[in-house]
Amino acid sequence: MRGLYGGFGMVCNFIALVHLKLSDATILFQTSGIFVLIFSSVFLKERVPKGAGKWLLLIFVAVMVMVNPFSFTGFTWYALVAILGALLCLQGLIRRSD
């Protein structure tokens, strides 16, 4: 399953690279670090360090400013494909150890 998630994530990333500007696609690929913090606390029951919430919010705002999703000329559905690619690659990396 990890291989399928990682493979589909890379396919989404390549699709986004073809249809988005390189800078926007790269920024959206790097959002997987944000999802690591969120998913590790939700699914793996990891403790979130104190003060991490404010940094998470700051990073999210910075990504929104750089990508500018509220402009209809800059935002396309391929940006969501890039975010899906980041999520799928992350899912391929995380596994729960019991």
C-alpha positions, 0 to 999 in steps of 0.5 A, a space after each residue: 500500500 505504501 508503494 501505491 500511495 507514493 506512486 500515485 503521489 508522484 503521478 499527481 506531482 508530475 501532473 501539477 508540474 505540467 500544468 502549474 508554474 514551477 514555483 507554485 508546484 514546488 511550494 505546494 509539494 513542500 506542504 507535506 511537512 504541514 501535513 506531517 504535524 497534523 496527521 501525526 497528532 490525529 492518526 498516530 496520537 503523537 504529542 504536538 510541541 507547545 507553540 507548534 500551532 502558531 507556526 502551523 498557522 504562520 506557514 499556512 498563511 505564507 503558503 496562501 500568500 505565495 500561491 494566491 488561491 483567491 485570484 482566479 487567474 493564479 489558482 487552478 484545480 491543478 493546485 489541488 492535485 499538487 496538494 493531493 500529491 503531497 498528501 499521498 506521498 506523505 501517506 506512503 511515508 508514514 506507517 503506524 508501528 504497533 
